[in-house]
Amino acid sequence: MTINGIENVLSRVGIQKSRPIYNQIFATFAPCLLFISAGMTFGITGVLLPKLQEDPDFPYDRSYDSWIASISPLAMMLGCLFAGAMSDGLGRKMGQLALVPFFVLGWCIMGFAKDITLMLVGRFITGLCTGSIRPNGMVYIGEVTQPEYRSITLFCPTLAVHIGALISHIVGNYFYWRTSCFIFGLPNILCFLILLFLKESPLWLITKGKTDEGIEAFRLFRGEGEAADKELASVLEKQKEKPVKMTFSEFIHIIFSKGFMKALVTVFLLFSAMQLCGVNMISFYAQDVFKKTFSGEIDPFMLMIVTDCIRVAAAAGVCVFAKFCPRKLTFLTCCFLTTTVLFALVIYLYLQPSGLTWLALLLMVAYVVIASAITSLSWSFVAEIFPGSVRGFGSGLSSGISFILLFVAVKITPGVMTNYGDIVMYGGFATVTLIASVFLCFILPETNGKTLQDIENSLYKKKNQNESNAHQMQNVTV
């Protein structure tokens, strides 16, 4: 049978039409393996610090606890800044491939660490890679998946992070901590192997002037059809108005434009609500936080595992229902509910009613569920609201802001709990979340179901039209 004959048979049974979907699935799955390793970077300190304290062969110093936990978020911030340039320069796919060897190296350094210094070096390297994953992985997923599925696939990385944190807590508790570090390097290797067989982002290829290669990649990921043809035509038409190589002055003009600055303020508020609501911080100090909140009445390790499972279930729920729910409305609803639950928890801790531990546990579970949805929803906007020519830079800068806020939260939390108590800590989380939510009511765009080109047009078109009109008026005057 000829090749054309085989293709006709496959087409009749529907395999040919579904092939782009498989490509999109693999293009989402590969970065998610890196996000699983990122989740392990987040979660490992929840079990690593107690393990180091018990290890007679490791020179443990409790005064370094906050640094072992917080040095990774600090490195994540730096990683984001490098990743933006890497994503726009090398490519979305190549940017991820370049991270894998360093990620594996970081885990190996931690596994072989004989003192605090090497442990901090390993944590710094894994944090650097974790920060770099966000702009590279999220943008790659956003650009290769079609609009009706992108509302789901952009939530998968956050789900993967929660799965990674759960795995790190289970493996880290039941395996020797050095063995755990070596196990945590395995997802990176598998990601590398899958990415080798995938194409680069078609939108990135087109913006770099590799139009034929970009169209080929677009067809591979999106297939053919009226919707796909319309989106491709829109991208190609828009690209005619842009130079293949952006000059420095053009780059400065874009990043200081009103649209870009508004997008940056939006993601700052998104990440303020996400990181400073406190739910991500719990991954770093889960057992200590639960022990203090519940005064030893509940096993902190088991509660940590339960909350991990809840976060995974919440993130999976967001993935399932994301296609049907308006993203902006869902995000704001979760923010206000989180604020309400946190204030209720503050009231409980202040009154300390006897025999109502179950109520505190219920509030904690509700807090974890709702705040985990905030995490998933926040990251989904980042890969969409920046213009394609600087999407990597914008995503990297935004991710850097996110990890700065996470670093601050992780670094000061032990001091706040020790000096002021958990009431002040939870009250602070609720207040920041409420303030950010109020501002986001007015500036957060609705992006669900729209193509990236449609989103870019809606956010930046008005300014471009104003500039064009001003230019035309100037010509008429002359």
Secondary structure, DSSP 8 states (H G I E B T S, - for coil): --HHHHHHHHHHTTHHHHHHHHHHHHHHHHHHHHHHHHHHHHHTHHHHHHHHHH-TTS---GGGHHHHHHHHHHHHHHHHHHHHHHHHHT-HHHHHHHHHHHHHHHHHHHHH--SHHHHHHHHHHHHHHHHHHHHHHHHHHHHHS-HHHHHHHTTHHHHHHHHHHHHHHHHHHHS-HHHHHHHTTHHHHHHHHHHTTS---HHHHHHTT-HHHHHHHHHHHH-SSHHHHHHHHHHHHHHHTS-SS--HHHHHHHHTSHHHHHHHHHHHHHHHHHHTTSHHHHHHHHHHHHHHHTTTSS-HHHHHHHHHHHHHHHHHHHHHHTTTS-HHHHHHHHHHHHHHHHHHHHHHHHH--TT-HHHHHHHHHHHHHHHHHHHHHHHHHHTTSS-GGGHHHHHHHHHHHHHHHHHHHHHHHHHHHHHT-HHHHHHHHHHHHHHHHHHHHHH----TT--HHHHHHHHHHHHHHHHHHHHHHHHHH-
